[in-house]
């Protein structure tokens, strides 16, 4: 029998919009390992904790492997025929707008393109929207208002060349760690670089900030309109740029001047001194990049926030030149690719406008489509409201989990449950959304599918398959194309491979373009299967040689910058000559494996010398008057801010599979300021009930001064698959930005109260837990099994019986137990032979157990029966070491280990890294390491 040789495949990470290159190695025995691609220009070999753990997420546990109809296994032909016939019948009976697709930034560009083509060009409705609506819609709207197109002018290199970086509503250290490390590395080389963080919370990103502006929720519009007024008052404007390349400046400045400095201070919660220091720093620093993310976008005033930021850059001419510009950092791996193909309800493919009749005609002719959507479709929140009221009668959800991620999530779930026909394409058989599908279609997962994604700096990279498709799973583009054929559009959807889809997408981008539209990758219109397989990462625009990059008389570059041509569309990274290597960041010498020599002279830059995509080719200032909105009330006196944590992603359908990624934070939580905790009777580690007018959740309380007083923060990742009552978006309202339709997920009126638990528990076990009798539970994968946090409204429980049921204890198992009923202490451990089947610890308050150590016992041999008593005790004995709470997920280093290293003489983050590698990979844990180091040094000094 011939043994397959080991192979390594270049692909791209499926998490955030940084778009890191990944090398996936498949060993001869089939084992997969991953590492960062040292030649990829997004990450130069680095990966964050999530990317580093990708190999732990590709198992088939829980996979949807076969089509299902009403819960029974079906063949593909039966399932696809049913989907096609039901959609066709619904359209015939109720009209085109009675059907809808809700898609995802997890789709590849080819998947997105085919779905958009089917809905907008062949169904003839624009009822296709994406979960990117929850992520980047306000940026899209702001770009289109200011630039005339959804153009992101920034490049990652700008983050290293800037003298001032303003991070607005962006926790880069946890949400985009590789970019965070690039900035940190640049600052180490140039200590004069300044960083300002604008965020209501003192996040881990504040570790590198010279100034942290603890802004009031939604105070960003006032902050940046105030900045524009300040720039005008202090003669810090680039009047030549304003005159030559913009319109509307006078109106924008007049509107911004409506608030004086005192009024801006009142609206932002900042002092006049803080404002003056920030404004003067911005005014004095020509190389300024403003990076913004969900703290800006996820707002009822998100589009105004984006334009307030852009106004300041246009007013100072700080756009499109090295180290300067507004920079929207995307949250999903292919949010940008979805925007390029028109995956949103108010866009057409190739950055064309659905409102523009010439654009509609062009796309319809190119597709030879029988119809074209004539008006924008329903945006995400509107779409599910239409599902609820019956306007939409057939809904296809692809690669996303709206029952957990949409605002007013309980209402969304009710709408999906009541919808006459729901199709879900997914990789998992059990999600909170899949459970309501009439038809379930097994989709290919990362590692199994081929296509492209576009990152935040407009760089298109390949995701390549290195695993066989399991069961009967299929790529999303193929599933949609097969439905299109069955609906009567066989010729238009006769793709044989993703390369054919990509070539058509590229051809459409260049079709009748001639430099008039920003998105143009026409150079790749002729790519074939071999060329597609060898495709190297490239940044758009890359028009065909016959098409100018820019209309005559318009130059995109400043000064002596040279526009170098892109690599050949079919360049193979591994085979390029040294002179054709990928572009190199000049400040990334510390990156392991960085290529030397060669490279492009400069990345492509937009707008340094105007050439915007408006009719007069000038940018538009947007006049904005900040409005202060109060959402709190006597019943709901706090403001809830939602967001992400470091090691988990969206609704945990991927990261929840990784034991490593649950070691850092294993349960849902809420951050609360100590003063608020005292006011509402909340103690650290209590279970708290957080409520809004729409619902409530149960989460662990984390009392911390890093949280702004009067506000709460809770992560959005937990679902019914991982917690009893942790679906955070059940609390959020369907309040949206009037321009972008993006929900306001970071400003929710809420209240908090202590959940009066009678008993708390912690357990580890081999089987997946189903603790139905617990009022609160949160389960997390650990090596060898599961760990679960518990809380009970009643303590009159047969704990031994509960433990046996929880563990699924096999017959003949040895049970060790300790009960102190008067103290409310119970500890039960079950052993199946020499292995631990499970252990349960119960106490009247939060359980004091060495959690990481207890979970490790699932993988240990327990031959010595006397040593088993240590498990019942809940702490290591003898030479066993308790690592403590994991701080560095990349290398599995715990807080106790770091503290011990400090006591042994490691007095800095760098020394900790040298001793145990912690903080040396993605660097997202460096701030936490510094906190531990400082605390230990302070303790020693006392």
N, C-alpha and C positions, 0 to 999 in steps of 0.2 A: 504493500500500500504506500503510495507516494505521499509524503508529508509536505504540506504547503509551506513555502518559505515565508519568513517574516516580511512584512511590508509596512511602509509608512506613507500615509496619505495626507496631503495638504488640504485643509478645510478651514472653516471659519466658525468661531464660537456662536452658539445660538442664544446668548443672553442679551446684554445691553447693546446700545447703539455704538459703542466704541469700535466694534467689528474686529476683534483680535484674531490674528491668524493662529491656527492650531495644527499641530502635527499629531495625527492619530496613528499609533503604531499597533498593528495587529500581529501578535507573536504567532509562531508556528502552531502553538496549541490553541489559538483562538483568543487568548487573553488580550484585552485592549488596554493601552496606556496612552496618556495624552501629555503633551508639553507645548509650550508656546513656540510659535514659528519665529525663529530669530531673523528671518528675512522679510517678515511682513511689516509694512511701514506704519501700521496702527499701534503695534505693541512691541516690536523688536524682541520677541521671545518671552515677554512677561504675560502671565495670566493671573486673574484674580482668584480668590478662593473658590468661587463657583466654577470658573473655567478649569481650574486645576482638578476639580472633582468630577469632571464630566464622565469619566470612565465608570463611575459608580452609579450612573443614572441610566445606563443603556440596557439593563436586564429586561427580561420579558415579564417580570412580576406585575400583574395587574393589566397587562396589555390587552387591548381589543384586537383580536386576530382574525375575526371573521365577520362578515356583514350580519346584522340582526334586524329583524322586522318584528316589532311588538315583543321583543325579548327572546324570540326564537332564532336560531341560526338559519341563515338563508344564503343562497348563492348570489354572486355578484349580478348576474343577469336579472334575477328577480328583484333585487334591491334597486338597481339602477332603473329598471323599467318602471317600478313603482314611483320613484322620485320624479322621473321625467314625466310620466303620465299625470301624476297628481299636480305638478307645477303647471303643466299645459292645460289641464282641465280647470284649475283655479283661475288661470289667466283668461280662459275662454268664458268662464261664468262671471267673473268679478272684475276683470281688467288687469292690466299689467302691474298696477301698483298694489295688488293684493298679495304679491309675493315679495320676498326680501332675502338677501344674503347678509349675514353678519360675520365678518372675516377678521383677520388677525395679523399683527406685526410679526407673528411667529411663522407665517407663510413665507415661502421664498417668492422672489419676484415673478417667476414663471407661473406659480400657482395663482398669485394675485392677478396677473395679466389675464389669464384664461377666465377666471371668475368675473372680472370686470368686463371683459369683452362679451361674455354670455349675457350678463344682466343689462348692460347699457346699450349694447349694439344689436342684440338678438331678441331678448325679452322686450327691450325698449323702455325700461324703467331705470331710474337712478337709485333705486332702493337697495344699494349695497353700501354698507358702511363698515368701519373697522374699529377694533379696540384702540387703535392709534388715535381715535377721536378723544379718548380719555387721557391721552399722553401728549400729543404735539399739535392738536388742531389750532390752538391759539397762535402758535408760532407760524403755522401755514397762513392763517388769516392776516397776521401782522406783516409777514413778508409780502403777501400779495397787495396789501394796502400800501405799503411803502415802496416796494420795488417793482410792482406789477407782475411779479412771479414768485413762486415759492423757492427762492434761491437762498441757500445757506452760504454766505460768502467766506466763512472762516475755514482755516485748516489747523490741524493739530500742531503744526510747527509754530503757529502764532502763539500758542500757550507757552512756548519756551522762549520766544523772542520778545514778548511783552515786558514792559517795565512795571505795569500795573495790571493785575487781574482782579476783576470784580466778580465774585461768585454770588449770584442772586438766586435764592431758593434752590440751591444745588448742593447736595451733600456728596461731593465727588469721592470723598474717602471711602464711602460705603457703596455708593450707587454706580460710580465709574472709577474704580480704584486704579486702573492702569493709567488713565489720564491724570489722576491725582499724583501718582508717582512720577509721571513725566514733569509735572509742574514742580514737585518737590525736588527732583533731581536738578532741574534748571535753576531753582532758587539756591541750591547748595553751591552751584557754580557761579551764580551772580547774586550774592546776598543783598544787593541793593534793590532787587525786585520786590515789589510790595503786593500784598494780597489783602483784599477786603472781602469779608464774608457778610452777606445780608441774609439773615435767617432768624426767625423767632426762637429757634432752639440753638443751644451751644452743642452742635454736632461734633463728630470726630474730625470733620474738616476744619473746624476752628483751630485745630492744633497748629496749622501752618499760617493762620491769619494774623496779620499785623493789626488789623482792626476788625472787630465783630460788631456789626450794627444789629442789635436785638430788636428787629422791627415788629410793629404790630401787624397782626394778620391783615393781608391785603393793603398794606401801607405802601406798596411798591410804586403805585401810580403817583402818589404824592411825592415820594422820594425822587423819582426821576423827572417829573415835571418841575419840581423845585430845583433840580440840578440844571435843567435847561434854562430856567429863569436866572440862576446864578451865573451860568456861562455868559448869558447876554449882559448881565449887570457888570461883569468883571472883564469884559472885552476878551473873552477866551474863545472866540468863534473863528472858524475858517471861512471868512466872508467870500473869498474867491471861489471856494468849493460850493458854498451855498448858492451863489449867483449862477455859476456855470452848470450845476448839476442837480438842482432841487427846485421844487415849488412849494408854496404854502408856509414858508418859514415865519412870516410876520404873524399869521393867524395862530400858529402853534406857540410862538413866544408870548403873544398876548394872552392866550388861554392859560399858559403855564404861570404867568405873572399874577393870576388871580389869588394865589396864596403867597403871603409873605413867609419869612423864615419861621416865625412863631406859629403860623398856621400849619406849615409843613411839619414842624415838631409835634404839634398836637395830633396830626393825622397819622404820623408814623410811630409815635411813642418814643422818639429819640430826642435827645437834648439839642439845643441850638448849637452847642459847642461840637457835638458829634457830627452834626450836619455840616458845619463850617469846615471841620477837618477833612471830611470825606470829599466835599465839593472842591475844596482848594487842591487836594491831592489829584483828583480827576482832571481839574482844569490845567494843572501844571505838567501832566504826563501825557505826552503825545502818543506813545505806544501803549495803548490801553485796550484790553480785551474784556468784554463783559460776557461772562458765561452764565447762561440761565437754563433752568430745567423746570421740573414740575411745580416748584414753589411759585413760579410765574404763570405757567400754563394752566394749572388746575384751579381756575378761579373764575368767578362770574365777571371779572374785569380783566381776564387774561390777555385778550387781544390789545386792550389799551396799555397794559403793562409792557407788552412786547414793543408796541410803537413808541411808548415813552422812552424805552431804552434806545431804540433805533434813532429816534429824534436827536438824542444827545450825541450819537456817533456821526450822524449826518451833519449836525451843526458844527462839529469840530473836524470834519473831513477824515475821521478815524474809521475808515472802512476800506477793506480791500488791499491794504498795504501790510507788509510784514509786521506782525505783532500788534495789529489793531483791528477792531471790528466787533460787532455783536455776534455772539456765537450760541446758537441753540444746540444743546446736547440732547440727543434723542434717547428715549428710554428703552425701546425695543430693538432687536437685532435688525429688523427690516422695516421699521417705520418709514424710512426714507424710500425704500424700494416700493412700498405701497403707495406713497405719494407720487412716485414717478409714473406708475401705471394708472393713476386715477382711482385708487382704491377707496377714496372717500366719496360720500354721496354728493358732494358739491364740486367734484373735479372730473375732468376727462383725462384720458390716457395722455402720456408724454407731456405733462404740465399744461395741457390745453384746458380751456375754460368751457364749462357746460353752458354758461350763459351766452357765449359768443356763437352766433349762427355760422360764421365762417369756420370756426373750429369744429363745430358739430358736423358740418358738411364734409370737412376734410377727413375726420375720423371715420365717418360713415362710408365715404368713398374708399378709403384705404381698406377697411374691413369688408367691403361689399356687403354691408349689413342691411337687412330688410327694414330696420328702424333704428333710431338713435334717441336716447333719452333727451327730452327737450327742456327739462328743468331739473334743478337739484332734487335729489331724493331726500328721504328722511334720515336725519343724523341719528346717532346711536340712541340717545335718550328718547327722541321723538319716535324712533322705530319701535322700541319696546312698548311705548305708550300706544302705538297703533296696533301692536299685537294684542295688547290688553283690551282695547275697545273693539276689536274685531275687524279693523280695516285690513290688516295683514292676516292672511289665513294659511299661508304656507311659508315656513321660515327654515332656512338652511344656515346653521352655525358651523363655522370651520375654525378649528385650532384655537378656541378660546372658551372661557368659562364665565359667561355673563351673570350667572346666578350668584357668583361671588364678587365679581369685579365691577359690575354696574352700580351706580348709585341707586338708592331705594331698592336694594337687592331683593327684599321679600316681595315687593310688587312685581319685579322682573320675573322672579320664579313663578309667581302666580300666573302671570301672563303666558309664560312658556307652557305651563301645565295645562292651561285652557286653550292653547292654540290648536286648531284642528289637525295640523300636520307639521311636525318638527323633525328635521333631519340634522344629525350631528356627525361631523367628520372629526375623529379624534384618535389619539394613540392609546388612550386608557379606557378601560371598560367601566371604571367607576370614577365619575366626577359628579359634582353637584348639578351640573347641566346635563351630562350624558344620561342620567337617570330618568329624564323626562322626554327623551327622544322616542319617536315612533320608529324611525329608521336610524340605525347606528352603522357608520361606515368606517372601517379600520384604515387609518392613514399611516403613511410612512413617518418615522421619527428621525430626529437628528442622527446622523451616522448611516442612515438607510436611503436618504433622498439626495438628489442632485439638483443644483440650481445656483442662483446668485442672491446676494444680499448687498445692501448699500448702507454704509455707516454714516456717522454724523458729519464727516468731512467730504461727503459725496464720493467715497471710494467704493467701487463695486468689487466684490470678492466672491470667489466660488465656495459654496458648500458642496463637498464631494462625499459620495457614499463610500463607506469602507466595510459595511455590514450587509449581509443579504437581507432581503425583505422577509420578515417573519410571517408565518401563517399565510393569509391572503391579503395582507396589507398592500396598499397601493399609494403612489404619490398623489398629492392633492390635485395637481394640474391634470393628471390623467383621469381622476374621478370626475372632475367637473367637465372635462372634454367629452367623456362618455355620456354624460347626461345631455350635453349639448347636441351630440349626434342623435340621441333618442328623441330629442324634442324637434328634430327635423332639420338640423343645421350641420349635417355630416361633413360637408366640404370645408366649412369654416373651422371645424374642430378636429381635423384629421391629423393631428400632430403625432409623430412617432417617437419623439424624444424631447426632453427639455431644451436641447440646443436649438430645435426648430422654433420653439416658443420665444427663446431669447433673441434669435435672429429677427423674428417678426417684430418684437418689441423694439429692437434697435432700429429697424427699418422705419417704423412708425415715428420714432423720435426725430429722424432726419427728413421725413417726408414733408416736402414743401416748407422746409424750415429756412434755409439760407441765412442762418444766423439770427433770425427773428425771435427764436425761443431759447431759453437758457438750457433746457435739458435736450441734449443731442449726443447720442452715442452711435451715430450713423456709421462710424468706422467699423462697427462690428456687425453690420447688417448681413454680411456675406459669410459669417462664421459658420463652419461646418462642425460635425460631431467631434472630429479630432482636434480642431482648433479650440472648441468649447472646453474639451477636457483639459487642454493645456493653458487655459485662460489665466493670465496673471492679474493680480489686483491693479485696478486703474481708476483714475479719478476723472469724472466728467466735468466739462464737456469734452467729447472726443468725436467731432464730426468726421464725415467721410472726407477724403483728401480733396474732393471737388467742392466741398462746402466751406465757406469761411467761418472761422470761429466767431467772428464779430462782423456786423455790418460795416460797410466802408466808412472810414473816418472815425471809427470808435475803437479805442485801444483799451484793453482791460488792465494794463500794467502801468506801474509808476516807475519813474526814474530809469535806472539801468537794468531793471529786471528783464530777464529773457524768458520767453515762452518756449520751453522745450517740448518736442513732440512726445506723446505717450509711447510706451513700449508697443511693439507689435501686438495686435489683438490676440495673437496666438503664441505669445512668448511663454516658454516654460521656465518658471522660476529656477528650477534645478539645472537648466541647460544654458542659461544666459551667459554671454561673455561678460567679463568684469566691467566693461564700459556700459553695459546695459542692465546693471543691477537695479534693484528697487531703490526708490529715493531714501536718502539717509537723513535722519534728524541730526543736526550738527551738535546737539547737546546731549546725545544719548550714548556717550562712550561707555557708561556704566552698564548698558544693556548687554547681557550675556549673549555672545554669538553674533554681535552686530556685524553686518557685512562691511567691508572696507573698500574705499575707492568707488569711483563711478557714481552714477545716479543722475536724476534730473536736476537741472540748475535751480529751478524754483517750482513750487506747486502752482497750479492755475489759480488766479485770483480774479474775483469779480469786483467791479464798481470803483476801483481806485480812481479812475478817470471817467466816472459816470457810466454811460451805456446801460441804463436801467431798462426794464422791459415794459415801461409805460408807453402810451402813444407818442409822447414828446421826448422819450428816452431820459426823462428826469425823474428822480426820486420824489416821493410825496412826503412832506411833513404832515403829520396828523395832529390836528388841534385836539388836545385832551384836557378836560377839566376834571380833576380828581373829585370823587364823591366818597364820603365816609359813610359806610353802612354798618349799622348795629344789628346783630342777629341774636345776641344774647337776651335773656329775659329773666324774670325772677325765678321761673321754674327751670330754666336752662341757662345758668349763669356763666358757664365755661365755654371756651372755644376749643373744639376738637380738630386737630391737625392729623391727617393720615399720610402714610408713606411706606417706604421700604426699609428693610434692614440689610445688613451686610451679606449674609450667607444664604438668604432665601430669595426666591424669584416668583413674582406674581402669585398664583394660587397653589404653588408648591407641587404641581403635577410632575415636575422634573426634580427639583431640589429636595423634595420630600423623600425621595428614594435614597438619598446619600446620607449614611451615618455621620460622615465628617461634617456635613453642613448643618446638622442639628445639634452639634456639640456646643456651639457658641450661645445660641438662644433657642430653647426647645419648646417654648410655649408662648401664646399671645400675651401681650403686656400693655400697660398704659403708663406713660411717664407723667408724673405729677410733681409740681413744685412743693417743697416742704411746707410752705405757708398754707397752700391749698389743701395739702394732706391733713394738716392739723385742723383746718377749718371744717373739713368734711369727715373727720374721724377715720382717715385711711392710714394704716400702718404699712411699712415696707414689707413686701411679700404677701400682704393680704390679697384675697380675691375681691375684686371690685366690680360692681355693676355700673357700666357706662351706658347712659340712655340718651336718646334724642326723641323728638316727637314721632319718629318712624320706627323705633325699635330699641333693643338693648343687647349688650354682649356681656359676657363674664370673662375677665382678663386678670392677670397678675399685676399687682401694683408695684411700680418702681418709683420710689420717692427720690427725686434728684433735683439739685439746684441747676442742672443743665437745662431744665425746662422753664419756659417763661411763665411767670406767675399769671394766673387767670386762664391758662391754656393747658390742654392735654395733648399728648401725642400717642398714637397707637398704630402699629403696622397692619397692612391690609392682607397679609398672606394666608391667614388661617381660614380653613373651610370646615364643612361638616365631616370631611374625611379625616381631619386631624384634631378637631376640638369639638367640645359639646356645644358651645355657643360663642364662636369666635369670628363669625362672618361680619367684619367691621362695616362693610358697605351697606349692611341693613340699616345703619344709622344715618347714612348720608342722604341728602335731599337731591331730587332731580333738577336742581337749580343750575342753569347753564349760562355761559357767556353769550350775549345776544348776537355776536358776530360769528364766532367760531363754533358754537354749540358744544363747547367743552364743559364738562361738569365741574362744579366748585367743590372738589373733594378735600380741600384743606382749610375750610372755614365753616364748621358745623356747630351750631348751638347744642350744648350737651350738659348733662349733669353727671355726678359720680356719687356713689354711696358704697359703703362696705357691705359685702355679701356675708351674712352672719352664718358662716360655716360652723357646724358642730364638730367636724373632724376633717383633717387633711391627710392626704396619702401620697406616697411615691412608690412606684413599682417598676421592676424590670422583668421581662419575660421573653420567651422565644417566639411565641405566636403573636399575631397582631391583636391588640386588645379591643374588647367591646364592652367597656364598663358602663352598662346601661343604668345601673343603680346610682351612679355618681352624678351629682348635680353639675359639677364642673369636672372636665377631664381634657387633657391635651396630650396627644401621643406623638412620639418622635422616633424615627428609625435610629437604632444604634447597631454597632457591629455585633452580629449574632442574634439580633432580635429587636425589641422595642422597649422604650421607657415611657412612662406615663405619669403625669401629675394629676392629682385627684383632690376633690373637695366635696363634702357631703352636707346636705341640709339636715340630715338625721344621723345620729351616731348609734342608734339602736339596731346594729347590724351584726350578723354572724360573720365576723371577719375571716375566720378560717374557711367557711363556706364560700365567701366572696372571693378569697384568694384562689381557692381550688378552681372555681369557675373562670376567673380571670386568666389564670395560667393555662387552662385546658389541661390540667394535671393528668398524666396517664395513670392507669391502674398500677398499683404497686409502688408508686413514687414514695420516697421518704419525705415526711413533713417534719420540719423543725419550727417550733413556735415559742414566742414569748408574749405573755399577756400581763399587763398591769391595768386592770379595769378602772381602778380608782384614779389613776393618773391619765387614763385614756390612751395608753401606749400599747400598740400591738405590732408584732413583727413575725412574719411567716415566710419561710423559705421552703421550696419544694425541689427535690433532687430526683432526676431521672437517671439512675445509675450514677456515674461520676460527674454528671453535668447538671448545672443549675437550670431548672425549668422556669423558675420565677421566684421573685422575692417581693414582698409587700411590707411597707413601713407606714404605720398609722400613728398620728399624734393629734392632740387637741389644737395645735397651732401649726404653722408652716413646718414641714418635716426637716429636721437637721440630719441629713444623710450625705455621705460623700457620693454624689450622684454618678460622676464619671467612673469612679472606682467600682460602684455597684454594677453599672452597665458592663464594665470589663469582665465581671465574673461570669457572664454568660458564655464567654469564650475560654474560660479557664477549666482545668481538670481539678476536680474536688475529691481526690482519692482519700485524703486524710479527713476522717469524719470529725475529729476535734477541731480542725481548722475551719470547718463549715460554720462554727459558732460565730466567726468573725462576720459572716454575712448577716446573721441575725442581729449582731451588734451594729451593723451599718457603717463600719469603718474598717480600714485596713489594719491588719495586725502584723507583727514581725517585720519583715523587710519590704513588705508591699508599700507602694508609694501612691498617694492620692495626688494626681496632677492638679486637682481643682478645676474650676470652670475653664473651659477651653477659651483661650484668647486668640491664638494664632491657628486658624483652621487649616492653613496650608501645610503646617508641619505638626499639628496636634499638640501644641505646647500650652499648658495650663497656667493659671494664675499662681498656684502654689509653687510651680517650678520656677517661674520668673522671680517670685519673691525670694525663693531660696538662693537663686543665682545672684540677686542683689546683695543678700546677706553674705554671699561668698566673694563679693568684691566687684561685681558688674554694676557700674554706677551710671550707665547711659543706655539708651535704646540701641546704639551701635554696638556696645559691649554685649548686650543680650543677644543681638543678632549673630555676633561672632561666636558666642558660646553655644547657642542652641538653634540658630537659623531663624528664630521667630522674627517676623517683620521684614525678612529679606526677599520675599517673593513679590506679592502684590503691594505690600506695605499698608493695607487697610487697617491693620491692627496696631500700627506704630503709636497712635495716640493713646490707646488703652495700655500699651506697654509702658509708655511714659508716665501715665497716671500711677501705675503700680510701682515703678522705680521711684518716683518722687515721694509716694506715700511711705515706702520702706526707708528711704533716706531720712525723711522727716521723723519717722518713728525712732530710728536709731539715734537721731540728734536729741530727742527728748529723753 
